[in-house]
């Protein structure tokens, strides 16, 4: 008999991030399935986070919901985002989403790109076990 292991949660949202995403979804008037998070190659550090509005949940998307906020994680980004906390920070000069990502090894000086390492098999087995 094969036992199924619980899947680790890819990302979590802070209360501030959930509130901002909920506000943004409300402004869209229900025209979006959620905020889609991904990663792509680019920038001086090698990778960049991406955020787009999704019109539907696609096969393989990880769905994170909190207090009416919905985030979809692109399946190609899961191993780079596993364990990430998404926050929303406001200071005197800016307001932005912040990714507290344990897989981030470095970032460029401007903060626009990051070096990410995918989660290894050992970590996956420990997290899921």
N, C-alpha and C positions, 0 to 999 in steps of 0.2 A: 504494500500500500504506500503510495507516494503522499507525503505530507506537503502542504503548501505553506510557504513562509510568508510572513507579512512583508509587503513591499515598503521600503523606506520612503518617507515623504520627501519629495524632491526639494521643495521650497516651503518656507513659512512666510507669512505676512505679519508685520507689526500692526498694531491698532492704527497708527498714523498712515501707513501704506494702504490698509484696507479702506480707511475713511476717504482718502484721496481718490483711489480707484473707483469707489462707489460714487463719489461726486462726478467723476469724469464719465462714468457709464450713464448716470442720470442725465448729464448734458447731451449725450448722444441719443437720448430718448428711446432706448431699447433697440437701437439699430446695430448693436454689436453683441457678439457672444462672449466677449471678454478681451482683456489686454493680453496680447501674446508676447511672451518673452523668449528670446533666443540669443544665440551668439553667432558671430561671423568673423572671418579673418579680416584684419585691418588694423590701422593705427600703428604707432611706433612700437608698442609693446606686443603686438601680434594678434590680439582679438578685441572685439567690441561687443558690448551687450546691445541687443536690438529690442525695440518695443514697437508693436504695431497693433492696430485694432483687427480682431478676427471676426469675420462674418458668420463663422460656424466652428464648432468643435470638430477637428479632423481626426481620423483614425491615428492612434498613437500619441495624441496630445495628452499631457498630464494636466488635470484640472485641479486647481487649488481654489477653494472658496472660503471666505471668512466674512461674516457680517454683511452679506450682500455684495461683496466684491468678488469678482471672478478673474483669475489669472490662468492662462493656458501656457504651458511650457512646451516649446517645440521639441519633438522627440530627438532631434539631432543635438540638442543642448543639454539633455538630462545628465549625462556623465560629467559635464562641466559645472552644472548648477546644484548637484546633489548636496544637501545640507545648507544651502544658501538662505539667508534671511533678507527679505526685501523690506526696506524701510523708506520713509518719506521724511526728508530733513528740510527744515525751513530756518534760514538765518537772515541776517540783515540784507544781504546782497543776492540771495538766490533761494529757490525752492526746487528740490530735485529728488528723484528716487535714488536710493543708495543700496548697493548690493553688498552685504556682509557675507563674503563667499570664502569658505575654507579652502577652496581649490585655487584661489588666486595667489600666485607666487610673487607678482610684482605689478606695478602700474606705471604708466608714463607720468611725466611731470604735470601735464595738462589735465590728467584725470579722465581723458576720453577713451583710452584703451588700456587693456590689462593683459597679463600673461596668465593663462589658465591651463591647468593640467587636469586631464580627465581622471575621475575616480578609478582606482585600480580594483582588480578582482578581490584582493584581500579585504579592502575596505568594504566592498559590497557585501561580502559574506559576513563580515562582522556586524555591519549595520542591519542586514536583513535577518540575521540569526537570532 
